[in-house]
Amino acid sequence: MFINRKKFDFVLLTLLLLLIIFGCIVIFSASTTVIAGEAHTQNNWWKQVIFAVLSLLAIILLLWIPMPIFDLVVLPLYLLNILALIIVLFTPIINGAHRWFSVGGINLQPSESAKLLTILMVARVISKENLNEYRQILYGFLLTLIPVILIMIEPDFGTTLVFWASLIAMLIAADVPLFYILLCISPIVSIISSIWWPAIPIWIIIFVLLLLKARLSWVTITVASIINVFIALITPVFWMGLKDYQQNRILTFMDPTRDPLGAGYQIIQAKIAIGSGSLFGKGWLKGTQKNMNFLPEHHTDFIFSVVGEEFGFLGSILLLILFAAFFSRIINNVGELKIRERKVASAGILAYLMFQTFINIGMNIGLVPATGIPLPLISYGGSNLLINSIAVGVVLKYMNERGFMK
């Protein structure tokens, strides 16, 4: 039997199944419109059920594959995925972007599989013995940058954020000193500080003091400071180069009422849907924002608003508790893994799932801009569900084979 009963994490598998079932139930509701007592259901829900079954079969297959073969196919699959990201740029535009391959009426996104394969590839490289911190960061950055550039060309800026969140988590798990992590994330802080110019010198002073405390050389500190000052000053120029809809998303996040019928419409309607659910919700299939189609994309990016409207505060809390238990279990598994590559890869998987969950729920309640990132295991999307399930399957496989060296 390919499952080691003493080491396999049945609790994590159960939590995964509960989230998938919860998602299928909500997608059925999101796909159903009830007007004047008549219900009309789109075919989204049964497609999701099919992919749910395929996801479980994929996990079984993954657990059955011997570990040496699994390790062997990571590099070829990563390279094939890069090729797919290039080819998809020449496919017909769907919803304003080149992101999907259409196969038998089902759209597949190579950017989804790129998340997992990049994590596995980066973990493989930065976990090698006798690799210093500089090379760990450099190799991890380069391997991540390749798919990120291709995905940005599609364009899909939101998805690229997931790659960087995973990279940071993997570097931390690989025991890269925190001041090197600070060097990696400092450009993000510099971009944020450029919103208010007096914040730039304050940030640079704090940045230099932190690097001095880490006892880095003056050359490193000077170069890093110059780079961050340059990024802070060039950000306004980059802002002017963004497309109007991208600027509107960010500005509308700060003030959704500035464009209530345009870029702010989804955020406002999502808040109304969640707020109208009150404590117990309006009941399954009875969400008015959904039934009247006031909320676009309510079966994908804004599925959490359907949960809030129909199941209320209690239903939303139940979903959050499920996610909390799910992530806590993965965190516990990361701590138990002894083989460095597997620990680093699991940390990357944890980070990418947690980041997507935070961003999706955050944009539903107005905490972050609308980025087009789906809610893992809940939102409609076959390739998204399949890859997320396989990612969890990778963690399950690592746990199942504890004690066996490569």
Secondary structure, DSSP 8 states (H G I E B T S, - for coil): --S-TTTS-HHHHHHHHHHHHHHHHHHHHHTEEEETTEEEE-THHHHHHHHHHHHHHHHHHHHHS-HHHHHHHHHHHHHHHHHHHHHGGGS--BTTB---EEETTEEE-HHHHHHHHHHHHHHHHHTSTT--HHHHHHHHHHHHHHHHHHHHHTT-HHHHHHHHHHHHHHHHHTT--HHHHHHHHHHHHHHHHTTSTTHHHHHHHHHHHHHHHTT--HHHHHHHHHHHHHHHHHHHHHHHHS-HHHHHHHHHHH-GGGSTTTTTHHHHHHHHHHHHTTTT-S-TT--HHHHTT-STTTTTTTHHHHHHHHHHHHHHHHHHHHHHHHHHHHHHHHHH--SHHHHHHHHHHHHHHHHHHHHHHHHHTTSS-------TTTSS-HHHHHHHHHHHHHHHHHHHTTT---
